[in-house]
Amino acid sequence: METLRRFSIVFFIALLAYFDFLACAEHHVRQFVIEPRPVKRLCRTHQSITVNGQFPGPTLEVRNGDSLAITVINRARYNISIHWHGIRQLRNPWADGPEYITQCPIRPGQSYTYRFKIEDQEGTLWWHAHSRWLRATVYGALIIYPRLGSPYPFSMPKRDIPILLGEWWDRNPMDVLRQAQFTGAAANVSDAYTINGQPGDLYRCSRAETIRFPIFPGETVQLRVINAAMNQELFFSVANHQLTVVETDSAYTKPFTTSVIMVGPGQTTNVLLTANQRPGRYYMAARAYNSANAPFDNTTTTAIFEYINAPTRRGRGRGQIAPVFPVLPGFNDTATATAYVNRLRYWKQAPVPLQIDENLFFTVGLGLTNCSNPNSPRCQGPNGTRFAASINNQSFVLPRRNSVMQAYYQGMPGIFTTDFPPVPPVQFDYTGNVSRGLWQPVKGTKAYKLKYNANVQIVLQDTSIVTPENHPMHLHGYQFYVVGSGFGNFNPRTDPARFNLFDPPEKNTIGTPPGGWVAIRFVADNPGAWFMHCHIDSHLGWGLAMVFLVENGRGQLQSVQAPPLDLPRC
């Protein structure tokens, strides 16, 4: 009887805790209206695609355990879809967003409601358009706070400051894309980088709108840095202030201090900054880390950290004292970028898969498609070719009649095949002098099947075809552990001995070292169709992508949910 009484008490306490959790969880209902609005930058006004009239778009602030219902209303002239970058979307690929992968796009005049729940995630993520180059202006922050009563694993900052790094073209980005698609050449580089949508006072007609952040002496703030740039890794620094890294890609890290961080497209990094310098004005700045032998935007975007008690000039030259500028690495400083990435560690022992079921080796990089008429205006790539990109020599082509996930769920043939190669079709010296006969990839829409709960390892090997480069590879629907990396060709006999299986960083987007490799591991515990692609949008358009099809497990809780009734149709 006493045992029964104790069990009843424990059960009652657990029930109270459960209902308390339900009471704390919120349901967020929002509308995102996609429409053109006039946006003036660099002296000119463009009809830019915005969300609710904002550029960047609205910041979503939620807590771990909350659910969201966001209705996207398309009043623009382009098809669109929205991706909630880094949200795992457990058993719910229908809310993931990449067009023609998990859904057909939302057509002009139509709408779709993304319904999803935040499950055991917290930190800084973001959302963006996943339709061609619309994400140049359609993006915003997604901040997930811990559950009420759950503290950060570091001292609580006074306040949060989202920092969204972007790229700006002084023309319609969709026209830039169309021109590149027609010619087969590389797209024109951007005209400016931006911080929270503004280029900063180093650009023409931008000084008055430069973003300013007032700060109190002695206070510690958390900068939530998001690289929303289309095609460029970026170095970021704040003059005279140290940055303590505490999180990347919504996963906590062992804190470490640095003067500069490198953030690839798609990646997020949280840093703590303490206002412990002489009262004044200090630039935060971002500029390119360019790892490829290719043209790039070599400008610098700035915002200003301004102590509230910063002195002003006296006498005839009255006014604010010029901000101090930070020391930024050189554009091609791979050593600094590598040293920074190598310092990242998971904040505690990580549950890394040790026994591997699927051991995959993916070459990633650029290529060239030969033209029958090299003098054609459609063949303006190197030596009369068209640029291409691929994984294991497979250049991904988006379907159009249906999305991969819908075709998979419906059993519709002819949309994709499941013969994506687990290793390169031909072995070669990946980072050496590659024969021109291996430069042209094969086009197709291919997926690779994974059993539910399989332990997966992928080695991503950069190639020197066209140029070695840091490719920020993003896996939808998953977080993964970065267990190793290096330069040159991966050696399966010796390199695994150096893997970090104790506290490797947890990420959703990881760059391949230029002319090198990176190894990741994850458990395939989320059924559905999940896109893996380079987050440099030029490379994605050229085909640097593939799809994982993760099969259902046993029972309803290990199976994909039924699609929503309002899922867009192709």
Number of C-alpha atoms within 10 A of each C-alpha: 6 7 8 9 10 11 12 12 12 12 12 12 12 12 12 12 12 12 12 11 14 12 9 14 18 15 14 15 12 14 14 19 18 25 21 18 18 13 15 15 20 18 10 11 13 15 13 23 26 26 24 17 18 21 19 24 21 18 14 16 12 22 21 21 21 19 18 18 17 17 16 21 22 22 18 19 13 18 18 28 28 25 21 25 25 27 25 24 22 23 21 23 27 24 28 29 25 26 26 22 25 25 25 25 28 23 20 16 13 15 23 22 21 22 18 23 20 19 15 11 20 23 23 26 27 26 24 25 22 23 19 21 20 24 25 25 26 25 27 26 26 24 21 21 19 17 18 11 6 9 11 14 12 11 9 12 15 10 10 14 12 19 21 23 27 30 24 22 19 16 15 16 22 15 11 18 19 14 16 20 18 13 18 23 20 22 17 15 17 22 17 23 29 25 26 21 22 28 30 29 18 15 20 11 16 17 16 8 14 22 20 16 15 13 19 16 18 12 13 19 19 21 22 22 24 29 24 34 27 24 26 29 28 24 24 25 24 25 21 18 18 19 22 21 23 25 26 28 25 25 22 25 23 18 19 14 15 14 16 24 24 24 29 28 27 27 30 29 26 27 21 22 20 19 19 14 14 12 16 19 26 25 22 25 26 28 26 27 25 22 21 17 11 10 11 17 17 15 15 20 25 28 27 22 21 20 20 14 14 16 14 13 11 10 7 6 9 9 11 13 15 12 16 16 17 19 14 20 20 13 15 14 15 17 9 17 21 16 11 14 16 13 16 22 26 22 18 13 11 15 13 21 17 12 10 13 15 16 13 16 20 19 20 31 32 28 27 23 20 18 16 10 11 16 12 12 13 19 22 20 21 16 12 21 24 25 27 30 31 28 29 26 27 25 26 26 18 21 17 14 13 23 25 31 24 23 19 17 14 9 10 12 9 11 19 21 13 13 11 20 17 14 17 17 10 8 9 14 12 21 21 14 11 15 10 11 7 13 20 22 21 15 17 17 22 22 23 16 14 20 18 20 18 18 20 21 24 18 23 27 29 31 28 23 24 20 17 23 24 26 31 23 23 25 24 25 26 20 22 22 26 29 22 21 25 18 15 19 18 22 10 10 7 9 14 15 9 10 15 16 19 14 20 27 29 28 24 27 28 29 25 26 25 24 24 22 26 20 24 24 25 22 21 21 22 25 26 31 29 24 21 19 26 32 28 22 22 22 21 22 22 23 30 30 29 27 25 21 22 23 21 20 16 9 7 10 11 17 20 21 15 11 15 14 8 10 19 17 13 14
